[in-house]
Amino acid sequence: MNNYFSQREWDSQFFERKIFALKLLTPEIKSNDWPINSLITTKVSSTDYLSLNIINEHCFSFVEGELVFKKNIKETSKAFTSFEAHIANHDSIEELKYIVSNLYIKSRFREPWFSAQERDSFYQKWVENAVLSKFDDCCLIIKNDDAISGFVTVRIQEEEATIGLIGVALPYQGQGLGKKLLALVESYCIAKKANVIKVSTQTSNISAANLYSKNGFAIADISYWFYKQV
């Protein structure tokens, strides 16, 4: 493979197709440089106008915008005195996988590039891996009458926490659980000595963007996802 592309190994294996990242944006890519029968993906900063023009020249399709929010953690704002009782275990996996189904319909893993079943399978594997501490450190949950009503996955690296997935089960949406989940993440981060929380969401997910804005998060970056089927 030439220097223009790098294969997304995990994605390719999981979705059982060839998926590549366009890592070098240049107008000089020739037709025989493109990996055939492949999905090419790239994410470009909203302020990188040169790259956006090149993407347009290569006839990529716009898929979704991405907002990155950040918040500095203040110990005085935590709402949970302890997070240990909220850590999901192996017994929670099947219930979480059920909750995730059809929850992320605004995901960039969307038709016509990915089916709804592929999208759901992807997020089911993600939440399972989080419970098992693979990639994400853990999955924190809130229960209502012994049923999981909301969950959030978290990973901490070098005092910066990243929220991977956050979701509220359909019967419990609109009841303020998003705010409680963010407070739970803060308690976890304070205990783990993290001082910043980062979370990404789609530009089309207005409710999520408003949730973060109303809870002390500020937009730190805006970018766009593009796909090209070769």
N, C-alpha and C positions, 0 to 999 in steps of 0.2 A: 504494500500500500504506500502511495506517495505521501508527501508531507502535508497535503491539504486536509486529510481526513484521519480520524482515529476511530476504531470500532468501539462502540459501547458494549463491552463484553457482557456485563450482567443483563442489560436490557435485551441484547440479542439472544442470549440463552433463555431468558424468561419468556419472551414473546415468540421464540422460535422463528426468528427472521433476522436478516442482516440490518442492523441499525448503526449508523455512523454519526459522529459529531464532525461538523465542519470547523476545523481548528485554525485554518489559515485563510482569511478572507482576501481574495484578490480577483481582479477581472480576468486574469490570464489563465484561469482554469479551462482546460480544453475538454471537449466532449468525451474523449477517451480517458480522461483522468477520473471521471466519476465512477464509483463502484456500482456495477449494474445490479438490478433487482434489489435495491436497497432503499431504506428510508434514511435521508440525511436530515439531521437536526442541528439547529444552532440557536444560541441565545445572544442577543445584541443589546448593548446599553442604549437607552432611549436618546442619549446625547451623542452617540457615535454615528454621526450623519454619513460619514464616508462609507462605513460598513453597511449601513442601511441602504445606501444607493447600490452597493455591490450586490447585496441580497436581492434587491429588485431586479438588477440586470440578469441574475441567474434564475429568475422566475420561481423563487421560493413563495410558499403560501404563508400568510400570517395566521398563527394559531391562537395565541393568547398573550396578553401582557402579564408581567409579574411585578408585584410591589413587595419590597423588602422593608419591614418595619423593625425598629430597634427601640429598646427601653433600658435606661439605667435603673438598676434595682436599688430601692431604698428599704432598709429593714423595717422601718416604721409602718410600711404599707401592707405587710403580710396579713392575710386573713385566716390562715391555717397555722396552728401552733405546731402541728406535726403532719408529716406527709407519709410516714411509713405504712399506715393502715390503708393508704390509697394506691399502693403499688400493686398492679395486676400480676397475677401468677398464671401458671399453665392452665388452671381450671377456667380462666376467663377468656381464653383464646377463641373458642367457638362462638361465644356470645359476641365478642368484639368483631369477629369476622362477619357475623350476621348484621351487626349495626352498620358496618362499613359499606355493605352492599347498597349500591344506588345512592350513596351519600355524597360522592364527589363528582356530580354531573358537570361541574364547571372545570374539571381537570383538563390539562393539556393532552392527556391521554384520551382522546375523543375521536369520534367518527369524522371523516372517513378513514383516518389512519389507524385507529384502534377501536375495536368493538366495545360495547358496554360490558360484556362479559370479561374481556381482557382488562379493561379498566378496573373493574371490581376485584378481579384476581390479583392485580398488582397491589392494590391497597390492602387487601386481605393478607397478602404475604408481608407487606410492610408492617402492619400492626402485629402480626405474629412474631416477626423478627424483633420488634421493639420489646414485646413481653419477654422474649428469650435473651434480651440484651445483645442482639446482633445489630450492629450499626448504631441504632439509638440505644441509650443507656437503660431506659425503662419506659413503661407505659403507666401513667397515673390515671386512676378512674374515680368517678363519683357515682355512688349508688343511690337508688330510690326504691325502697321496699325490696331490697335484695336484687334488684335489676340494675344493670349498668345504664346510667342515664347520660353520662358523658365521659370522654377520655381525651388524653393528650400524651403524645410521645415526646421525649426530651433527650437531647445529647449535649454534653458539656465538653468543650475543648479549650484549654488555656483561658479559663475563667469566663468564657463566652458560651452561653446556653443557646441552643437552637431548637425551636419547636418544629418537629417533623410533621406530625398529623395532629389535628385537633378536631373533635367532632362531638355533636350532641345527637343522641338517638331521636328519631322522628317524633315519638310521642311526647318528648320533653323539650322540644324546641320552643323558643319564645318565652322561657321561664327564667332567664338570667343565668343559665348554667355556663355560658361562655365566660362571663366575668369570674365566676367561681373557679373555673378551670385555670384561668390566667393567674388568679391568686394562689392556687395550688402550685403552679409552676414556680412562682416567686418564692414560696416557702421552700420548695425543693432546691432552688438555686442558692438561696441564702445559706442553707445547711451545707451545700457543696462548695461554697465560697465563690460562686460565679457572680459577676457584677453587671453583666449585660445579657439581655434576652433578645434574640433575633427570630423573626418569623416571616415567612413569605406567603403571599396569597395572590390569586389571579385578580387582574384589574376589573374583571366582570363580577367579582364576588363582593358586591357593595356591602352586604351585611357584615362580612368578615372585616373588611377595611374599616368600617365604622366601629366595630367592636374594639379593634386595636387602638384606633384614634381616641376613643372615649376612655381608654384605660391606660393612658400615659405613653403610648407608643408613637413614634414619629417616623415618617417615611425617610428611609436612608438611601434607597436606590430604586430605579424603575428600569425595566428591560423588557424585551419582546422575544417571544419564541417563534421560530419559523421552521417549516418542514418542506422537504422536496422529495417526492417519490421518483426514483430513477429506474 
